[in-house]
Amino acid sequence: MTQQREQLVELQRQLQQRLAKVQSDLQSLKEADSAEQAQQRENDEVLQDLAAHLQKELLQLHIALEREAQGKYGVCIACGDDIAAPRLKILPFATHCQHCAH
């Protein structure tokens, strides 16, 4: 396994753990009694937004892993140039180089 793939898989594992925790927290809110539910309704919305964000990141990460398997990871889908390593470090599922992202 390449170092890039190892990093992507590790990030995927971390995101899956976070998503499982958020989903568990959402479920515990549903099981709370009515007084607790009213008090925690605001938290529910925040957790739902966080879950949606994590699911989106996991999808992007899945695509990045597919691109890595095809030997296309780190290559801009618009111009074909390499995506700079610092950009990939910050945004590991980037599909565009800095120039094409704007």
Summary of the structure (lengths in Angstrom):
residues: 102
radius of gyration: 17.8
end to end distance: 32.3
largest distance: 56.6
contacts: 256
relative contact order: 0.13
helix: 74%
strand: 2%
